[in-house]
Amino acid sequence: MKSGLVLTSRIVYTVWQTESENQDEPSAKIKSAGGEYRVEAILQWGLDLIIAIQQVHGLALDNFFRAVTFMGEEEFYLLLLPMLFWCVNFGLGARLAIFFMLSLWLNIGLKDLFHQPRPFELDQTVMLSSTRGYGLPSNHAQSAVVAWGSIALWGRKTWLWVVAVGLMILIGFSRVYLGVHFPTDVLAGWAIGVLLLVIYSAVEPVISKRLAKFNIWLQMLLALAVPVALLLIHPGIYTATAMGTLAGIGLGLALTRRYVSFNVGGLWWHYAVRFIIGSAVVFALYRGLKIVSPGEESAFYMAFRFLSYGLVGAWASLGAPWLFQKLKLSKR
Protein backbone atom coordinates (compact mmCIF):
# COMPACT_ATOMS: atom_id res chain seq x y z
CA MET A 1 0.00 0.00 0.00
CA LYS A 2 2.82 2.38 0.93
CA SER A 3 4.68 1.76 -2.36
CA GLY A 4 1.44 2.36 -4.30
CA LEU A 5 0.98 5.72 -2.58
CA VAL A 6 4.56 6.66 -3.36
CA LEU A 7 4.12 5.85 -7.06
CA THR A 8 0.85 7.79 -7.19
CA SER A 9 2.42 10.80 -5.51
CA ARG A 10 5.30 10.72 -8.00
CA ILE A 11 2.88 10.84 -10.92
CA VAL A 12 0.85 13.67 -9.40
CA TYR A 13 3.97 15.65 -8.58
CA THR A 14 5.42 15.21 -12.09
CA VAL A 15 2.20 16.41 -13.74
CA TRP A 16 2.03 19.41 -11.38
CA GLN A 17 5.68 20.26 -11.96
CA THR A 18 5.48 20.11 -15.76
CA GLU A 19 2.25 22.08 -15.81
CA SER A 20 3.81 24.73 -13.55
CA GLU A 21 6.80 25.05 -15.86
CA ASN A 22 4.54 25.54 -18.89
CA GLN A 23 1.72 27.63 -17.39
CA ASP A 24 3.14 30.81 -18.92
CA GLU A 25 3.39 29.13 -22.34
CA PRO A 26 -0.07 28.02 -23.55
CA SER A 27 1.53 26.63 -26.68
CA ALA A 28 5.04 25.88 -27.88
CA LYS A 29 6.91 24.75 -30.94
CA ILE A 30 8.67 21.40 -30.84
CA LYS A 31 10.81 20.15 -33.67
CA SER A 32 10.57 16.53 -34.75
CA ALA A 33 11.90 14.40 -37.59
CA GLY A 34 8.73 15.13 -39.54
CA GLY A 35 8.96 18.90 -39.21
CA GLU A 36 7.82 21.50 -36.69
CA TYR A 37 4.53 21.27 -34.83
CA ARG A 38 2.78 23.96 -32.81
CA VAL A 39 1.77 22.18 -29.64
CA GLU A 40 -1.57 23.30 -28.27
CA ALA A 41 -2.14 23.35 -24.53
CA ILE A 42 -4.27 20.19 -24.60
CA LEU A 43 -1.53 18.22 -26.37
CA GLN A 44 1.10 19.59 -23.99
CA TRP A 45 -1.08 18.42 -21.10
CA GLY A 46 -1.36 15.00 -22.72
CA LEU A 47 2.39 14.80 -23.22
CA ASP A 48 2.97 15.78 -19.60
CA LEU A 49 0.57 13.07 -18.47
CA ILE A 50 2.32 10.43 -20.58
CA ILE A 51 5.69 11.46 -19.12
CA ALA A 52 4.21 11.25 -15.62
CA ILE A 53 2.73 7.79 -16.23
CA GLN A 54 6.01 6.54 -17.64
CA GLN A 55 7.83 7.48 -14.44
CA VAL A 56 6.78 4.06 -13.14
CA HIS A 57 7.42 2.06 -16.33
CA GLY A 58 9.68 -0.95 -16.36
CA LEU A 59 10.34 -4.08 -18.40
CA ALA A 60 7.44 -6.06 -16.89
CA LEU A 61 4.90 -3.26 -17.36
CA ASP A 62 6.22 -2.47 -20.83
CA ASN A 63 5.81 -6.08 -21.96
CA PHE A 64 2.39 -6.34 -20.34
CA PHE A 65 1.03 -3.29 -22.13
CA ARG A 66 2.66 -4.33 -25.41
CA ALA A 67 0.75 -7.60 -25.09
CA VAL A 68 -2.46 -5.69 -24.31
CA THR A 69 -1.99 -3.33 -27.24
CA PHE A 70 -1.51 -6.34 -29.55
CA MET A 71 -5.21 -7.00 -28.96
CA GLY A 72 -5.87 -3.96 -31.12
CA GLU A 73 -3.48 -4.86 -33.93
CA GLU A 74 -4.40 -6.13 -37.39
CA GLU A 75 -2.93 -9.58 -36.74
CA PHE A 76 -5.10 -10.06 -33.64
CA TYR A 77 -8.30 -9.25 -35.51
CA LEU A 78 -7.22 -11.62 -38.27
CA LEU A 79 -7.57 -14.29 -35.58
CA LEU A 80 -10.60 -12.97 -33.69
CA LEU A 81 -13.02 -12.20 -36.52
CA PRO A 82 -12.59 -15.52 -38.40
CA MET A 83 -12.83 -17.39 -35.09
CA LEU A 84 -16.26 -15.83 -34.56
CA PHE A 85 -17.29 -17.00 -38.05
CA TRP A 86 -16.11 -20.58 -37.58
CA CYS A 87 -16.32 -21.33 -33.86
CA VAL A 88 -18.80 -19.03 -32.10
CA ASN A 89 -21.67 -17.81 -34.26
CA PHE A 90 -21.54 -17.33 -38.03
CA GLY A 91 -24.10 -14.51 -37.97
CA LEU A 92 -22.22 -12.65 -35.24
CA GLY A 93 -18.97 -12.98 -37.18
CA ALA A 94 -20.61 -11.68 -40.36
CA ARG A 95 -22.28 -8.68 -38.71
CA LEU A 96 -19.25 -7.72 -36.65
CA ALA A 97 -16.82 -8.06 -39.57
CA ILE A 98 -18.89 -5.69 -41.71
CA PHE A 99 -19.40 -3.24 -38.83
CA PHE A 100 -15.70 -3.39 -37.96
CA MET A 101 -14.54 -2.57 -41.51
CA LEU A 102 -16.93 0.36 -41.80
CA SER A 103 -15.71 1.67 -38.44
CA LEU A 104 -12.12 1.32 -39.66
CA TRP A 105 -12.91 3.29 -42.82
CA LEU A 106 -14.36 6.11 -40.71
CA ASN A 107 -11.37 6.10 -38.37
CA ILE A 108 -8.91 6.36 -41.26
CA GLY A 109 -10.87 9.26 -42.72
CA LEU A 110 -10.92 11.13 -39.40
CA LYS A 111 -7.18 10.61 -38.89
CA ASP A 112 -6.47 12.06 -42.32
CA LEU A 113 -8.85 14.93 -41.61
CA PHE A 114 -7.30 15.99 -38.30
CA HIS A 115 -3.63 15.32 -39.22
CA GLN A 116 -2.68 15.20 -35.55
CA PRO A 117 0.85 14.02 -34.71
CA ARG A 118 1.60 11.31 -32.18
CA PRO A 119 3.28 12.00 -28.82
CA PHE A 120 6.62 10.50 -29.83
CA GLU A 121 6.80 12.88 -32.79
CA LEU A 122 6.94 15.70 -30.27
CA ASP A 123 9.11 13.94 -27.70
CA GLN A 124 10.86 10.77 -28.83
CA THR A 125 11.71 9.78 -25.26
CA VAL A 126 8.10 8.68 -24.62
CA MET A 127 8.05 6.09 -27.44
CA LEU A 128 7.85 2.61 -25.93
CA SER A 129 6.31 1.07 -29.07
CA SER A 130 6.38 1.85 -32.77
CA THR A 131 3.58 2.74 -35.14
CA ARG A 132 2.91 5.14 -37.98
CA GLY A 133 0.20 7.41 -39.29
CA TYR A 134 -1.78 10.14 -37.57
CA GLY A 135 -3.09 9.83 -34.04
CA LEU A 136 -6.59 11.29 -33.66
CA PRO A 137 -8.79 9.34 -33.02
CA SER A 138 -7.20 6.17 -31.65
CA ASN A 139 -8.23 3.20 -33.77
CA HIS A 140 -7.23 0.79 -31.00
CA ALA A 141 -9.70 2.46 -28.63
CA GLN A 142 -12.45 2.80 -31.23
CA SER A 143 -12.09 -0.76 -32.50
CA ALA A 144 -12.04 -2.17 -28.97
CA VAL A 145 -15.44 -0.60 -28.29
CA VAL A 146 -16.81 -1.74 -31.64
CA ALA A 147 -15.53 -5.32 -31.40
CA TRP A 148 -15.96 -6.16 -27.73
CA GLY A 149 -19.11 -4.05 -27.40
CA SER A 150 -20.71 -5.96 -30.29
CA ILE A 151 -19.77 -9.28 -28.72
CA ALA A 152 -21.20 -8.19 -25.37
CA LEU A 153 -24.42 -7.01 -27.03
CA TRP A 154 -24.75 -10.42 -28.68
CA GLY A 155 -23.95 -12.39 -25.52
CA ARG A 156 -26.24 -10.38 -23.22
CA LYS A 157 -24.36 -11.50 -20.11
CA THR A 158 -23.24 -9.23 -17.28
CA TRP A 159 -19.85 -10.94 -16.97
CA LEU A 160 -19.29 -10.51 -20.71
CA TRP A 161 -19.92 -6.77 -20.42
CA VAL A 162 -17.47 -6.60 -17.50
CA VAL A 163 -14.80 -8.32 -19.60
CA ALA A 164 -15.60 -6.17 -22.64
CA VAL A 165 -15.41 -2.86 -20.77
CA GLY A 166 -12.23 -3.99 -19.02
CA LEU A 167 -10.60 -4.75 -22.36
CA MET A 168 -11.75 -1.42 -23.81
CA ILE A 169 -10.12 0.43 -20.91
CA LEU A 170 -6.92 -1.62 -20.90
CA ILE A 171 -6.38 -1.41 -24.66
CA GLY A 172 -7.00 2.32 -24.68
CA PHE A 173 -4.74 2.96 -21.69
CA SER A 174 -1.97 0.84 -23.23
CA ARG A 175 -1.75 3.31 -26.11
CA VAL A 176 -1.16 6.20 -23.70
CA TYR A 177 1.31 4.22 -21.58
CA LEU A 178 3.34 3.26 -24.66
CA GLY A 179 3.48 6.87 -25.83
CA VAL A 180 1.79 6.30 -29.17
CA HIS A 181 -1.42 8.22 -28.41
CA PHE A 182 -2.39 11.31 -26.48
CA PRO A 183 -5.11 10.74 -23.86
CA THR A 184 -7.46 12.85 -25.99
CA ASP A 185 -6.90 10.47 -28.94
CA VAL A 186 -8.07 7.57 -26.81
CA LEU A 187 -11.03 9.47 -25.35
CA ALA A 188 -12.11 10.41 -28.88
CA GLY A 189 -11.76 6.79 -30.02
CA TRP A 190 -13.88 5.54 -27.14
CA ALA A 191 -16.54 8.21 -27.77
CA ILE A 192 -16.78 7.46 -31.49
CA GLY A 193 -16.86 3.74 -30.78
CA VAL A 194 -19.76 4.14 -28.33
CA LEU A 195 -21.67 6.32 -30.81
CA LEU A 196 -21.16 3.78 -33.58
CA LEU A 197 -22.20 0.94 -31.28
CA VAL A 198 -25.45 2.72 -30.40
CA ILE A 199 -26.20 3.34 -34.09
CA TYR A 200 -25.29 -0.26 -34.97
CA SER A 201 -27.58 -1.74 -32.31
CA ALA A 202 -30.47 0.36 -33.63
CA VAL A 203 -30.14 -0.06 -37.40
CA GLU A 204 -28.46 -3.45 -37.86
CA PRO A 205 -31.60 -5.61 -37.39
CA VAL A 206 -33.53 -3.51 -39.92
CA ILE A 207 -30.75 -3.52 -42.51
CA SER A 208 -30.12 -7.26 -42.11
CA LYS A 209 -33.79 -8.08 -42.72
CA ARG A 210 -33.91 -5.95 -45.85
CA LEU A 211 -30.69 -7.40 -47.27
CA ALA A 212 -31.96 -10.93 -46.67
CA LYS A 213 -34.89 -10.20 -49.01
CA PHE A 214 -32.62 -9.23 -51.91
CA ASN A 215 -31.72 -11.84 -54.53
CA ILE A 216 -28.15 -13.11 -54.59
CA TRP A 217 -27.12 -10.95 -57.56
CA LEU A 218 -28.21 -7.75 -55.88
CA GLN A 219 -26.48 -8.82 -52.67
CA MET A 220 -23.25 -9.47 -54.55
CA LEU A 221 -23.55 -6.16 -56.40
CA LEU A 222 -23.93 -4.25 -53.13
CA ALA A 223 -21.10 -6.25 -51.55
CA LEU A 224 -18.76 -5.00 -54.26
CA ALA A 225 -20.20 -1.56 -55.05
CA VAL A 226 -20.29 -0.19 -51.49
CA PRO A 227 -16.61 -0.89 -50.66
CA VAL A 228 -15.46 0.40 -54.06
CA ALA A 229 -17.52 3.57 -53.61
CA LEU A 230 -16.10 4.15 -50.12
CA LEU A 231 -12.58 3.58 -51.44
CA LEU A 232 -13.14 6.14 -54.19
CA ILE A 233 -14.50 8.64 -51.65
CA HIS A 234 -11.35 8.31 -49.55
CA PRO A 235 -8.61 6.49 -51.46
CA GLY A 236 -5.55 5.27 -49.61
CA ILE A 237 -3.53 2.23 -48.62
CA TYR A 238 -5.38 1.63 -45.36
CA THR A 239 -8.81 2.21 -46.87
CA ALA A 240 -7.92 -0.27 -49.62
CA THR A 241 -7.16 -2.79 -46.86
CA ALA A 242 -10.46 -2.27 -45.05
CA MET A 243 -12.63 -2.05 -48.16
CA GLY A 244 -10.97 -5.01 -49.84
CA THR A 245 -11.67 -7.11 -46.77
CA LEU A 246 -15.24 -5.82 -46.66
CA ALA A 247 -15.82 -6.71 -50.32
CA GLY A 248 -14.43 -10.21 -49.84
CA ILE A 249 -16.54 -10.82 -46.76
CA GLY A 250 -19.69 -9.47 -48.42
CA LEU A 251 -19.31 -11.54 -51.59
CA GLY A 252 -18.50 -14.61 -49.53
CA LEU A 253 -21.53 -14.17 -47.30
CA ALA A 254 -23.92 -13.88 -50.24
CA LEU A 255 -22.60 -17.14 -51.74
CA THR A 256 -22.34 -19.00 -48.43
CA ARG A 257 -25.91 -18.33 -47.43
CA ARG A 258 -27.07 -19.58 -50.82
CA TYR A 259 -24.84 -22.58 -51.48
CA VAL A 260 -23.06 -23.65 -48.26
CA SER A 261 -24.78 -25.32 -45.33
CA PHE A 262 -22.46 -24.42 -42.47
CA ASN A 263 -23.14 -24.59 -38.75
CA VAL A 264 -20.60 -23.82 -36.02
CA GLY A 265 -21.80 -26.72 -33.87
CA GLY A 266 -19.94 -30.00 -33.49
CA LEU A 267 -17.55 -31.87 -31.21
CA TRP A 268 -14.82 -30.00 -29.31
CA TRP A 269 -12.14 -31.17 -31.71
CA HIS A 270 -14.17 -29.85 -34.66
CA TYR A 271 -13.77 -26.36 -33.22
CA ALA A 272 -10.04 -26.82 -32.71
CA VAL A 273 -9.39 -28.22 -36.19
CA ARG A 274 -11.51 -25.54 -37.85
CA PHE A 275 -9.61 -22.79 -36.06
CA ILE A 276 -6.18 -24.29 -36.78
CA ILE A 277 -6.83 -24.96 -40.48
CA GLY A 278 -8.71 -21.73 -41.05
CA SER A 279 -6.16 -19.53 -39.29
CA ALA A 280 -3.26 -21.24 -41.06
CA VAL A 281 -4.77 -20.35 -44.44
CA VAL A 282 -5.55 -16.79 -43.30
CA PHE A 283 -1.93 -16.15 -42.37
CA ALA A 284 -0.62 -18.00 -45.43
CA LEU A 285 -2.66 -15.61 -47.59
CA TYR A 286 -1.75 -12.62 -45.41
CA ARG A 287 2.01 -13.28 -45.50
CA GLY A 288 2.21 -14.86 -48.93
CA LEU A 289 0.43 -12.08 -50.76
CA LYS A 290 2.66 -9.51 -49.03
CA ILE A 291 5.71 -11.29 -50.43
CA VAL A 292 4.50 -11.07 -54.03
CA SER A 293 2.97 -7.62 -53.61
CA PRO A 294 4.30 -4.79 -55.77
CA GLY A 295 5.99 -1.93 -53.93
CA GLU A 296 4.03 1.04 -52.58
CA GLU A 297 5.40 3.16 -55.41
CA SER A 298 3.71 0.92 -57.99
CA ALA A 299 0.55 2.14 -59.72
CA PHE A 300 -0.96 -1.31 -59.07
CA TYR A 301 -0.19 -1.44 -55.35
CA MET A 302 -3.56 -0.20 -54.08
CA ALA A 303 -5.53 -2.48 -56.41
CA PHE A 304 -3.36 -5.44 -55.41
CA ARG A 305 -3.90 -4.66 -51.73
CA PHE A 306 -7.66 -4.43 -52.25
CA LEU A 307 -7.72 -7.82 -54.00
CA SER A 308 -5.34 -9.44 -51.49
CA TYR A 309 -7.42 -8.53 -48.46
CA GLY A 310 -10.52 -9.40 -50.46
CA LEU A 311 -9.20 -12.95 -50.72
CA VAL A 312 -8.65 -13.07 -46.95
CA GLY A 313 -12.22 -11.87 -46.35
CA ALA A 314 -13.66 -14.33 -48.88
CA TRP A 315 -11.75 -17.21 -47.27
CA ALA A 316 -13.17 -16.36 -43.85
CA SER A 317 -16.79 -16.07 -45.03
CA LEU A 318 -16.89 -18.58 -47.90
CA GLY A 319 -13.78 -20.69 -48.48
CA ALA A 320 -13.34 -21.96 -44.95
CA PRO A 321 -17.03 -22.77 -44.30
CA TRP A 322 -17.18 -24.64 -47.62
CA LEU A 323 -14.03 -26.63 -46.76
CA PHE A 324 -15.26 -27.41 -43.25
CA GLN A 325 -18.51 -28.71 -44.69
CA LYS A 326 -16.69 -30.94 -47.17
CA LEU A 327 -14.41 -32.27 -44.41
CA LYS A 328 -17.47 -32.88 -42.22
CA LEU A 329 -16.14 -30.53 -39.56
CA SER A 330 -19.42 -28.69 -39.16
CA LYS A 331 -22.78 -29.70 -37.81
CA ARG A 332 -25.46 -29.92 -40.49
C-alpha positions as CSV (number, residue, x, y, z in Angstrom):
1,M,0.0,0.0,0.0
2,K,2.8,2.4,0.9
3,S,4.7,1.8,-2.4
4,G,1.4,2.4,-4.3
5,L,1.0,5.7,-2.6
6,V,4.6,6.7,-3.4
7,L,4.1,5.8,-7.1
8,T,0.9,7.8,-7.2
9,S,2.4,10.8,-5.5
10,R,5.3,10.7,-8.0
11,I,2.9,10.8,-10.9
12,V,0.9,13.7,-9.4
13,Y,4.0,15.7,-8.6
14,T,5.4,15.2,-12.1
15,V,2.2,16.4,-13.7
16,W,2.0,19.4,-11.4
17,Q,5.7,20.3,-12.0
18,T,5.5,20.1,-15.8
19,E,2.2,22.1,-15.8
20,S,3.8,24.7,-13.5
21,E,6.8,25.1,-15.9
22,N,4.5,25.5,-18.9
23,Q,1.7,27.6,-17.4
24,D,3.1,30.8,-18.9
25,E,3.4,29.1,-22.3
26,P,-0.1,28.0,-23.6
27,S,1.5,26.6,-26.7
28,A,5.0,25.9,-27.9
29,K,6.9,24.7,-30.9
30,I,8.7,21.4,-30.8
31,K,10.8,20.2,-33.7
32,S,10.6,16.5,-34.8
33,A,11.9,14.4,-37.6
34,G,8.7,15.1,-39.5
35,G,9.0,18.9,-39.2
36,E,7.8,21.5,-36.7
37,Y,4.5,21.3,-34.8
38,R,2.8,24.0,-32.8
39,V,1.8,22.2,-29.6
40,E,-1.6,23.3,-28.3
41,A,-2.1,23.3,-24.5
42,I,-4.3,20.2,-24.6
43,L,-1.5,18.2,-26.4
44,Q,1.1,19.6,-24.0
45,W,-1.1,18.4,-21.1
46,G,-1.4,15.0,-22.7
47,L,2.4,14.8,-23.2
48,D,3.0,15.8,-19.6
49,L,0.6,13.1,-18.5
50,I,2.3,10.4,-20.6
51,I,5.7,11.5,-19.1
52,A,4.2,11.3,-15.6
53,I,2.7,7.8,-16.2
54,Q,6.0,6.5,-17.6
55,Q,7.8,7.5,-14.4
56,V,6.8,4.1,-13.1
57,H,7.4,2.1,-16.3
58,G,9.7,-0.9,-16.4
59,L,10.3,-4.1,-18.4
60,A,7.4,-6.1,-16.9
61,L,4.9,-3.3,-17.4
62,D,6.2,-2.5,-20.8
63,N,5.8,-6.1,-22.0
64,F,2.4,-6.3,-20.3
65,F,1.0,-3.3,-22.1
66,R,2.7,-4.3,-25.4
67,A,0.7,-7.6,-25.1
68,V,-2.5,-5.7,-24.3
69,T,-2.0,-3.3,-27.2
70,F,-1.5,-6.3,-29.6
71,M,-5.2,-7.0,-29.0
72,G,-5.9,-4.0,-31.1
73,E,-3.5,-4.9,-33.9
74,E,-4.4,-6.1,-37.4
75,E,-2.9,-9.6,-36.7
76,F,-5.1,-10.1,-33.6
77,Y,-8.3,-9.2,-35.5
78,L,-7.2,-11.6,-38.3
79,L,-7.6,-14.3,-35.6
80,L,-10.6,-13.0,-33.7
81,L,-13.0,-12.2,-36.5
82,P,-12.6,-15.5,-38.4
83,M,-12.8,-17.4,-35.1
84,L,-16.3,-15.8,-34.6
85,F,-17.3,-17.0,-38.0
86,W,-16.1,-20.6,-37.6
87,C,-16.3,-21.3,-33.9
88,V,-18.8,-19.0,-32.1
89,N,-21.7,-17.8,-34.3
90,F,-21.5,-17.3,-38.0
91,G,-24.1,-14.5,-38.0
92,L,-22.2,-12.7,-35.2
93,G,-19.0,-13.0,-37.2
94,A,-20.6,-11.7,-40.4
95,R,-22.3,-8.7,-38.7
96,L,-19.3,-7.7,-36.7
97,A,-16.8,-8.1,-39.6
98,I,-18.9,-5.7,-41.7
99,F,-19.4,-3.2,-38.8
100,F,-15.7,-3.4,-38.0
101,M,-14.5,-2.6,-41.5
102,L,-16.9,0.4,-41.8
103,S,-15.7,1.7,-38.4
104,L,-12.1,1.3,-39.7
105,W,-12.9,3.3,-42.8
106,L,-14.4,6.1,-40.7
107,N,-11.4,6.1,-38.4
108,I,-8.9,6.4,-41.3
109,G,-10.9,9.3,-42.7
110,L,-10.9,11.1,-39.4
111,K,-7.2,10.6,-38.9
112,D,-6.5,12.1,-42.3
113,L,-8.9,14.9,-41.6
114,F,-7.3,16.0,-38.3
115,H,-3.6,15.3,-39.2
116,Q,-2.7,15.2,-35.5
117,P,0.9,14.0,-34.7
118,R,1.6,11.3,-32.2
119,P,3.3,12.0,-28.8
120,F,6.6,10.5,-29.8
121,E,6.8,12.9,-32.8
122,L,6.9,15.7,-30.3
123,D,9.1,13.9,-27.7
124,Q,10.9,10.8,-28.8
125,T,11.7,9.8,-25.3
126,V,8.1,8.7,-24.6
127,M,8.0,6.1,-27.4
128,L,7.9,2.6,-25.9
129,S,6.3,1.1,-29.1
130,S,6.4,1.9,-32.8
131,T,3.6,2.7,-35.1
132,R,2.9,5.1,-38.0
133,G,0.2,7.4,-39.3
134,Y,-1.8,10.1,-37.6
135,G,-3.1,9.8,-34.0
136,L,-6.6,11.3,-33.7
137,P,-8.8,9.3,-33.0
138,S,-7.2,6.2,-31.6
139,N,-8.2,3.2,-33.8
140,H,-7.2,0.8,-31.0
141,A,-9.7,2.5,-28.6
142,Q,-12.4,2.8,-31.2
143,S,-12.1,-0.8,-32.5
144,A,-12.0,-2.2,-29.0
145,V,-15.4,-0.6,-28.3
146,V,-16.8,-1.7,-31.6
147,A,-15.5,-5.3,-31.4
148,W,-16.0,-6.2,-27.7
149,G,-19.1,-4.1,-27.4
150,S,-20.7,-6.0,-30.3
151,I,-19.8,-9.3,-28.7
152,A,-21.2,-8.2,-25.4
153,L,-24.4,-7.0,-27.0
154,W,-24.8,-10.4,-28.7
155,G,-23.9,-12.4,-25.5
156,R,-26.2,-10.4,-23.2
157,K,-24.4,-11.5,-20.1
158,T,-23.2,-9.2,-17.3
159,W,-19.9,-10.9,-17.0
160,L,-19.3,-10.5,-20.7
161,W,-19.9,-6.8,-20.4
162,V,-17.5,-6.6,-17.5
163,V,-14.8,-8.3,-19.6
164,A,-15.6,-6.2,-22.6
165,V,-15.4,-2.9,-20.8
166,G,-12.2,-4.0,-19.0
167,L,-10.6,-4.8,-22.4
168,M,-11.7,-1.4,-23.8
169,I,-10.1,0.4,-20.9
170,L,-6.9,-1.6,-20.9
171,I,-6.4,-1.4,-24.7
172,G,-7.0,2.3,-24.7
173,F,-4.7,3.0,-21.7
174,S,-2.0,0.8,-23.2
175,R,-1.7,3.3,-26.1
176,V,-1.2,6.2,-23.7
177,Y,1.3,4.2,-21.6
178,L,3.3,3.3,-24.7
179,G,3.5,6.9,-25.8
180,V,1.8,6.3,-29.2
181,H,-1.4,8.2,-28.4
182,F,-2.4,11.3,-26.5
183,P,-5.1,10.7,-23.9
184,T,-7.5,12.8,-26.0
185,D,-6.9,10.5,-28.9
186,V,-8.1,7.6,-26.8
187,L,-11.0,9.5,-25.4
188,A,-12.1,10.4,-28.9
189,G,-11.8,6.8,-30.0
190,W,-13.9,5.5,-27.1
191,A,-16.5,8.2,-27.8
192,I,-16.8,7.5,-31.5
193,G,-16.9,3.7,-30.8
194,V,-19.8,4.1,-28.3
195,L,-21.7,6.3,-30.8
196,L,-21.2,3.8,-33.6
197,L,-22.2,0.9,-31.3
198,V,-25.5,2.7,-30.4
199,I,-26.2,3.3,-34.1
200,Y,-25.3,-0.3,-35.0
201,S,-27.6,-1.7,-32.3
202,A,-30.5,0.4,-33.6
203,V,-30.1,-0.1,-37.4
204,E,-28.5,-3.5,-37.9
205,P,-31.6,-5.6,-37.4
206,V,-33.5,-3.5,-39.9
207,I,-30.7,-3.5,-42.5
208,S,-30.1,-7.3,-42.1
209,K,-33.8,-8.1,-42.7
210,R,-33.9,-6.0,-45.9
211,L,-30.7,-7.4,-47.3
212,A,-32.0,-10.9,-46.7
213,K,-34.9,-10.2,-49.0
214,F,-32.6,-9.2,-51.9
215,N,-31.7,-11.8,-54.5
216,I,-28.2,-13.1,-54.6
217,W,-27.1,-11.0,-57.6
218,L,-28.2,-7.8,-55.9
219,Q,-26.5,-8.8,-52.7
220,M,-23.2,-9.5,-54.6
221,L,-23.5,-6.2,-56.4
222,L,-23.9,-4.3,-53.1
223,A,-21.1,-6.2,-51.5
224,L,-18.8,-5.0,-54.3
225,A,-20.2,-1.6,-55.0
226,V,-20.3,-0.2,-51.5
227,P,-16.6,-0.9,-50.7
228,V,-15.5,0.4,-54.1
229,A,-17.5,3.6,-53.6
230,L,-16.1,4.2,-50.1
231,L,-12.6,3.6,-51.4
232,L,-13.1,6.1,-54.2
233,I,-14.5,8.6,-51.6
234,H,-11.3,8.3,-49.5
235,P,-8.6,6.5,-51.5
236,G,-5.5,5.3,-49.6
237,I,-3.5,2.2,-48.6
238,Y,-5.4,1.6,-45.4
239,T,-8.8,2.2,-46.9
240,A,-7.9,-0.3,-49.6
241,T,-7.2,-2.8,-46.9
242,A,-10.5,-2.3,-45.1
243,M,-12.6,-2.0,-48.2
244,G,-11.0,-5.0,-49.8
245,T,-11.7,-7.1,-46.8
246,L,-15.2,-5.8,-46.7
247,A,-15.8,-6.7,-50.3
248,G,-14.4,-10.2,-49.8
249,I,-16.5,-10.8,-46.8
250,G,-19.7,-9.5,-48.4
251,L,-19.3,-11.5,-51.6
252,G,-18.5,-14.6,-49.5
253,L,-21.5,-14.2,-47.3
254,A,-23.9,-13.9,-50.2
255,L,-22.6,-17.1,-51.7
256,T,-22.3,-19.0,-48.4
257,R,-25.9,-18.3,-47.4
258,R,-27.1,-19.6,-50.8
259,Y,-24.8,-22.6,-51.5
260,V,-23.1,-23.7,-48.3
261,S,-24.8,-25.3,-45.3
262,F,-22.5,-24.4,-42.5
263,N,-23.1,-24.6,-38.8
264,V,-20.6,-23.8,-36.0
265,G,-21.8,-26.7,-33.9
266,G,-19.9,-30.0,-33.5
267,L,-17.6,-31.9,-31.2
268,W,-14.8,-30.0,-29.3
269,W,-12.1,-31.2,-31.7
270,H,-14.2,-29.8,-34.7
271,Y,-13.8,-26.4,-33.2
272,A,-10.0,-26.8,-32.7
273,V,-9.4,-28.2,-36.2
274,R,-11.5,-25.5,-37.8
275,F,-9.6,-22.8,-36.1
276,I,-6.2,-24.3,-36.8
277,I,-6.8,-25.0,-40.5
278,G,-8.7,-21.7,-41.1
279,S,-6.2,-19.5,-39.3
280,A,-3.3,-21.2,-41.1
281,V,-4.8,-20.3,-44.4
282,V,-5.5,-16.8,-43.3
283,F,-1.9,-16.1,-42.4
284,A,-0.6,-18.0,-45.4
285,L,-2.7,-15.6,-47.6
286,Y,-1.7,-12.6,-45.4
287,R,2.0,-13.3,-45.5
288,G,2.2,-14.9,-48.9
289,L,0.4,-12.1,-50.8
290,K,2.7,-9.5,-49.0
291,I,5.7,-11.3,-50.4
292,V,4.5,-11.1,-54.0
293,S,3.0,-7.6,-53.6
294,P,4.3,-4.8,-55.8
295,G,6.0,-1.9,-53.9
296,E,4.0,1.0,-52.6
297,E,5.4,3.2,-55.4
298,S,3.7,0.9,-58.0
299,A,0.5,2.1,-59.7
300,F,-1.0,-1.3,-59.1
301,Y,-0.2,-1.4,-55.4
302,M,-3.6,-0.2,-54.1
303,A,-5.5,-2.5,-56.4
304,F,-3.4,-5.4,-55.4
305,R,-3.9,-4.7,-51.7
306,F,-7.7,-4.4,-52.3
307,L,-7.7,-7.8,-54.0
308,S,-5.3,-9.4,-51.5
309,Y,-7.4,-8.5,-48.5
310,G,-10.5,-9.4,-50.5
311,L,-9.2,-12.9,-50.7
312,V,-8.7,-13.1,-47.0
313,G,-12.2,-11.9,-46.4
314,A,-13.7,-14.3,-48.9
315,W,-11.8,-17.2,-47.3
316,A,-13.2,-16.4,-43.9
317,S,-16.8,-16.1,-45.0
318,L,-16.9,-18.6,-47.9
319,G,-13.8,-20.7,-48.5
320,A,-13.3,-22.0,-44.9
321,P,-17.0,-22.8,-44.3
322,W,-17.2,-24.6,-47.6
323,L,-14.0,-26.6,-46.8
324,F,-15.3,-27.4,-43.2
325,Q,-18.5,-28.7,-44.7
326,K,-16.7,-30.9,-47.2
327,L,-14.4,-32.3,-44.4
328,K,-17.5,-32.9,-42.2
329,L,-16.1,-30.5,-39.6
330,S,-19.4,-28.7,-39.2
331,K,-22.8,-29.7,-37.8
332,R,-25.5,-29.9,-40.5
